[in-house]
């Protein structure tokens, strides 16, 4: 019996691609999903290896990527593409355990405007919504020294928006997406403090300015953290 294991970690990082299109050349960010792959025959206790060991293998490397500006990471200055990040990680795993089967890096967001309808959720008391993602960088310089969010980093933001006239919403979201995607949010007027709370309020106010009646704005910056905003 050969079993295959996957241990996931998420790195929130900023970068720019000097060889990409106009959007990619701007400072922006992503939530990177980094997977450690393992395979082998389960031993006496039923494991190929402890998942904690898979995480420990990656941890010193992960710490250099998470909440970082990748173009300032030694070895990634000139190439921060997915393939370059995978290669960079692989070069730093030495020695490689017998069970080690590789590294896989992907971006969590859609990397394009893709509007997905979400139905009313009675459990969480959420109305009908449209969901989309955008890729952006941010920093929170107002925080104390040593806080990991103070430095330049990035996220694949997941946004959910509800309004009273849902059939009109799809016509207004592209402008909001274009204003946020592949940007350094601190440079966007009104988002100098670019917390989830402030981004939610910023989107809400943009909808109100278009004579829409928003019911909710949800901002999720990592797979485990989100803000729900219902207006004043």
N, C-alpha and C positions, 0 to 999 in steps of 0.2 A: 504494500500500500504506500503510495506517494501522496502526501498532502501538501497543499500550497497555502501559505499564510500571507496576509497583508496587514501591515501596521501603518496607520495613517497619522500624519501630523500636519498642521496647517501653519504656514509662515505668512505673515502680513508684511509685505515689502513694497517699496517704491523702486522705480527704475525709469530709464529712458533708453530708447533704441535709436542710436544715431543713424542706423542704416534702414530704418523703417519709413512708413509714410508719415505725413505731417502729424497725425495724432500720436503715433508711436514715438516720435522724436520729442514730444513734450514730456515733461516729468509727470508721471501718473503712477498707478500702483495696482496690485492684484492681491487676492488671497490665493496663495499657492498651496495645493494639496501635494504633499510629499509622502510617497508610499515606499516602505521598505518591504521587499519581497523575499520570501523564504520558502524553501521546499525540502522535503526529506521524508524519511520513514519515521513515524512516531515511535518514541522510546517506551520504556517500561511504564512511565506515568501517563502515557497517552499524548505527549506533546512532541512536535518537531523541535520547538523551542518555546520558552516563556515569551509571551508578547512583550513583557517588560524589558526583556533582553534586547528585543528588536528595537524598542524605543531608545534604550541606553546606547546602542550602537550609533544611532543618528544624532543624539542629543548635542554633543559638542559642535557638530557641523550645523545643525538646526539653529543653534544659538547665534551663529554668525549671520544667518539669513533673516531670522524673524525680527520684525520692526527695524529693518535696516534699509539703507539706500544702496541697492545692489551694485551700482556703478562705482561705489567707493569700497566694495569688498575686494581685497586683494585676489587677483585671478579672474575677476568678472568685470573689470573696468571697461573693456571694449566690446563685450558680448554678453548680454543678459537674456538671450533667448532661452526657451525651455531646454533645448538640446544642450546649450552651454551650461546651464545650471545642473542638469543631470550629469554631464561629464565632470563638472567641478566637484560634485558630491562624490562620484565614483572614485576620483583620484585621491580623495581623502579618507577612504575606507581601506585601511591597511593596518594589520592583516584582515583578510576577509574570512569570516567564519565558514565552516563547511556547509551550513544551511543557507548561506547568503545567495540570493537568486537575482539581485538587481535592485535598481531604484527607478521609480516612475514619478515624474513631476507633471502636474496639470494645473490649469487655472480654473478656479471655481465658477467664475462668472460666464455669461454667454458670449462676451466680447463682441456684441452687436445688439441693436435694439430689437428685442423679441418680446412682444406683449402677450402675456399669458393670462387668460381669465381665471380668477379664483372665485368659487362660489361662497355664499354666506357660510360662516362657520359658527354654529350655535354654541359649541363647546367653549370657544374663546371669545364669543360675542363679537365676531368680526363681520362686517357687511360685505357685499359683493365688491371685488377688487380687481385691478389689473396689476400684474407683477412684471417687473423688468429688472435688469441688473446694469450696473455701470462700473467702470474701472477707474479708480482715482487714487491720488496720493493725498496725504494730509500730515500735519504735525500739530501738536498742542503745546505751544511754547509757554502757555500760562501755567503749566504744571510745574511741580517742584523738580529740581535736578535729580536725576536718577530714575525718574518714571519713564518706562519704556515707550509711552505714547508721546513724550516730549520731542523725540527725534523724528526726522522725516521717515515715513513708512507708507504703506498703502493697503487698500482693501478692494475686494470685489464686492461692491455694495448690492444687496438685494432690496428692492423697493416694492412696496405694495401700496396702491392708491385707490381709494374709494371716493366717489362723488354721488350726489343724488341723481344726476342725469348721466348714467354710465355710458350711454351710446355716444356722448359727446367727448368722453375722456380721451379716446385714442387719437383725436386730432390735436390735442394739446401736449401730450407727453413727449413727442419727438423734440420739441424745443427745450424742454427741461432736460432730457437726456443729453442733447448736444451741449448744453451749458455745463454739464457735470462730467461727462465721460472723457477719459484720458486728459484729465486736468489735475493741477495741484490746487485742491479746494480752497486753501487759504488765500489764493489769488482771485477767487471768484467773489465779486462784490456781494457783501452780506454774509459771507461764510469765512470771514477772517478767523473766527472761532468755529472750527468745523467738526463739532461733536455730532453724534447721531441726533441729539435733541435739536440742535440748531439746523441741521440739514432737513429734518422733518418740518420744522417751522418754516424754513425757506421755501420748500416745495408747497406747503399749505398756502402760503401767501401768494405764490405765483398762480396757483389755481384760483384763489379768490380774485386776483387781478384780472383773470379771464372770465369773470362772472360765473364761475362754477361754484358749487356748494359742496366742498369736501366733507366727507364723513370720517375719514381716517387716513393717516399716512404712517406706514411702517418702514423703518430703516433697520436693516440687519447688516452689520459690518463684518461679522465673523459667523461661522456656523453655530456659535453658542451664545451670541449676544445680539439683542435687537431692542429697538425703542418703538413704542406705539404712541402716536400723537393724535389727539382728538380735538385740537384747537383750544381756544380759550375756555 
